[in-house]
Amino acid sequence: MKQLITGDEAIARGAWEAGVRFAAGYPGTPSTEILENIATYPEIHSEWATNEKTALESVIGASIAGARSLAAMKHVGLNVAADPFFTFAYIGVNGGAVVITADEPGQFSSQNEQDNRNYAKAAMTPMFEPSDSQESKDMLIEAFEISEKHDIPVLLRMTTRVCHSKSMVEMGDRQEVPLKPYVKDIKKYVAVPANARPMKVKIQQHREILKEYSNNCRWNRAEYHDTKIGIICSGDCYLYAREVFGDGASYLKLGFTNPLPDQMILDFASKIEKIYIIEENDPYIEQHVRALGVACDGKNLFPLNGEMTPEVIRRVIYGQEYPFDEELQALVVARPPTLCSGCPHRGFFYELGKRKKIMVSGDIGCYTLASGAPYNAMETTVCMGASISLGHGAQQVFDMIEGEKPRVVSAIGDSTIFHTGINSLLDSAYNRSNLITVILDNRITAMTGQQENPGSGYTIAREVTEVVNIETLVSAMGIKNVRTINPNKLDQVNETLDWALGMQEPSVIITRWPCALKKQAPWDLEEFQGAFTETYFVDESVCIGCRKCTRTGCPAVVFQFDRKKSSIDPDKCVGCSVCAQVCPVQAIQKVEA
Amino acid sequence: MSTKNILLTGVGGQGTILASKLLTNGLIEAGYDVKMSEVHGMSQREGPVLTHVRYGEKVYSPIVEKRKADLIVGFEELEVLRNLDYLRDDGEGIVIFNRVRVNPIGVQMGKDKYPTNGEELIRARAGKLIALDGQAKARELGNPRVMNIILLGVLIRELGLEHIDWNRIIAQNVKEKYVPLNQQALQVGLNHK
């Protein structure tokens, strides 16, 4: 039976068909739906890890214990997991292991655009690059075979379009792969130098066999049509090239891309007049092709950044540009993402943005939007967990200034502090930083679409589990000044900021209120009684049209320019009351039931 | 047949995703090769949503190229304008335009101006413009949320795909208690003049 599914869904299906028993990951666009879909198969034990490193390490353990295992993460997640990834390649596997990296050419939802094919090259792991959903599933199943045959984890590289596009997939059955027995093998699994040196030799030996595989496997194929132009490509670029050139060019479509198929590339090149390498981001294939002595065009013509699209290919090869519609583009205003109505981050950043002589170091989550208008209350964002450690470093330097020293406020979400912020906070506490850390605890991993985390009380399989107590956690690190507040109460926010800024000591403020989109758990309903059940309205006879309420940036508050009055969309308002608190004339009132 | 290029665009929460799911399910039943790609912002509400649907005998790229869309279904006015450069400019492009405006935050705060002549701009660029107030029509049916299915009905008619059993596809993909309402909404779209 064929179904129209995304690449992420196809990976999940492939994991199930391949007999995978253990899967772990951390949410991150565009990889999140892989694990969410795997979790729908009861045969696979799936877990949200607190970060990608712990996810991969648990996958290593699961593999050593004998199960086919899979880790899924976005491209920057593999940076976090890079440490175990490299040495995993050395020790190898027992049950097959595959790491999925979901790269983001074009940076739809990421802080950078790194090309993770470089990781396969650096760690010397085999690598697959699917073009569509069918290949995502088929290559994953094959990747487990390769992993077990060559005693090495395999990297499967997806990109946003492969992850999030739907195409037809033939469904297969699950292959039951029994757990392999665990055998104590210190020489294999303990990567001390004496053991690790021969491990590297082993990788190289397998690599020679894999070169043969690369030249002969069905994932790498030459398609000969017109031989004046030949395209060497991988991933979704193959689809775009086919779209542009059709049968007017020949193709060397590469799906197994580490090691690359030297002989096949040379054979192809010998039959083609003009070769273009079409790949997104880095010249990964191109550098290899050039090193083989093959003349080609690649990044000398194509951009290193952004998504490859058929338009880009047409522009570069044929100089075709679609006409730019100036009249239209001048009128189309931006629709930037905004904090939702009722978002618990709104009240906090509304007040924080008014503070002077502070630096706000931020992190990765919905709250990164506080760096934009109307809050302008976040000054740095680098990577997961960096708010605290970056803020700590900045505070140490600010403390060297004679006279008035700026204070650093580090703002981080609940899932992000569980990810790597814990280490950062420990660092700042240990080194006696004068830092103000704000933990924006909205009770869920919100930005990637409501994933459970160690603070929410559920596992990915919606099983009830332990709930970490953030106050206790922070106190255990030796931070003595800890307060938990409701961020929707602006007086509480202000008073607490005064308290923290008034002390020359480290402090932690926990703003605790659920995400407005969260499906609330029974314990949420008990703790946050009445949340999201009310709505507010503007009494136009009182409203003076000062527009202070619109500066909260709430999508439910609309200023009626014709009448010079504010209004509140009753379908959007969920009653956080932040706008009512900023109104200088009490024109905003609760709708009485 | 040559590959058909369709775009559905709007803001998060307007139901573009369900509409494109029903559409692609129907196209598969009719035996087409189908590809679909979705671009959405982060998971906050009301972000821009753009869904590409391509169908035909054999489809390679999952994304529609600029100036190659045969038909754009615009759930929200500004988002139609934003993506209008996808529409083919040979006078054959069709726009199904839902008269709804959702202010972006810049407009809300008085920094940006929502274009006042959107419909004119679309009319000037489309070979055929079908403008309707989908939300009002949906409200007449008792639920403003089925606006998406009304627009889907118009789309199906414009694509000449009425022969597919859409009522069954709705029944297979929508919660049971909403099936009759959605089927009614589809009919409203199919009958829209």
Boltz contact constraints between the chains, C-beta under 6 A:
constraints:
  - contact:
      token1: [A, 4]
      token2: [B, 24]
      max_distance: 6.0
  - contact:
      token1: [A, 4]
      token2: [B, 28]
      max_distance: 6.0
  - contact:
      token1: [A, 4]
      token2: [B, 34]
      max_distance: 6.0
  - contact:
      token1: [A, 109]
      token2: [B, 42]
      max_distance: 6.0
  - contact:
      token1: [A, 164]
      token2: [B, 38]
      max_distance: 6.0
  - contact:
      token1: [A, 165]
      token2: [B, 37]
      max_distance: 6.0
  - contact:
      token1: [A, 165]
      token2: [B, 62]
      max_distance: 6.0
  - contact:
      token1: [A, 166]
      token2: [B, 36]
      max_distance: 6.0
  - contact:
      token1: [A, 167]
      token2: [B, 35]
      max_distance: 6.0
  - contact:
      token1: [A, 239]
      token2: [B, 60]
      max_distance: 6.0
  - contact:
      token1: [A, 239]
      token2: [B, 61]
      max_distance: 6.0
  - contact:
      token1: [A, 240]
      token2: [B, 61]
      max_distance: 6.0
  - contact:
      token1: [A, 242]
      token2: [B, 60]
      max_distance: 6.0
  - contact:
      token1: [A, 243]
      token2: [B, 60]
      max_distance: 6.0
  - contact:
      token1: [A, 243]
      token2: [B, 61]
      max_distance: 6.0
  - contact:
      token1: [A, 310]
      token2: [B, 61]
      max_distance: 6.0
  - contact:
      token1: [A, 310]
      token2: [B, 65]
      max_distance: 6.0
  - contact:
      token1: [A, 311]
      token2: [B, 65]
      max_distance: 6.0
  - contact:
      token1: [A, 311]
      token2: [B, 66]
      max_distance: 6.0
  - contact:
      token1: [A, 322]
      token2: [B, 66]
      max_distance: 6.0
  - contact:
      token1: [A, 322]
      token2: [B, 67]
      max_distance: 6.0
  - contact:
      token1: [A, 325]
      token2: [B, 85]
      max_distance: 6.0
  - contact:
      token1: [A, 328]
      token2: [B, 84]
      max_distance: 6.0
  - contact:
      token1: [A, 331]
      token2: [B, 115]
      max_distance: 6.0
  - contact:
      token1: [A, 332]
      token2: [B, 81]
      max_distance: 6.0
  - contact:
      token1: [A, 332]
      token2: [B, 82]
      max_distance: 6.0
  - contact:
      token1: [A, 333]
      token2: [B, 106]
      max_distance: 6.0
  - contact:
      token1: [A, 333]
      token2: [B, 112]
      max_distance: 6.0
  - contact:
      token1: [A, 335]
      token2: [B, 48]
      max_distance: 6.0
  - contact:
      token1: [A, 335]
      token2: [B, 104]
      max_distance: 6.0
  - contact:
      token1: [A, 337]
      token2: [B, 41]
      max_distance: 6.0
  - contact:
      token1: [A, 337]
      token2: [B, 42]
      max_distance: 6.0
  - contact:
      token1: [A, 337]
      token2: [B, 44]
      max_distance: 6.0
  - contact:
      token1: [A, 337]
      token2: [B, 47]
      max_distance: 6.0
  - contact:
      token1: [A, 338]
      token2: [B, 105]
      max_distance: 6.0
  - contact:
      token1: [A, 340]
      token2: [B, 44]
      max_distance: 6.0
  - contact:
      token1: [A, 340]
      token2: [B, 45]
      max_distance: 6.0
  - contact:
      token1: [A, 447]
      token2: [B, 42]
      max_distance: 6.0
  - contact:
      token1: [A, 447]
      token2: [B, 43]
      max_distance: 6.0
  - contact:
      token1: [A, 449]
      token2: [B, 43]
      max_distance: 6.0
  - contact:
      token1: [A, 550]
      token2: [B, 108]
      max_distance: 6.0
  - contact:
      token1: [A, 550]
      token2: [B, 109]
      max_distance: 6.0
  - contact:
      token1: [A, 555]
      token2: [B, 46]
      max_distance: 6.0
  - contact:
      token1: [A, 558]
      token2: [B, 108]
      max_distance: 6.0
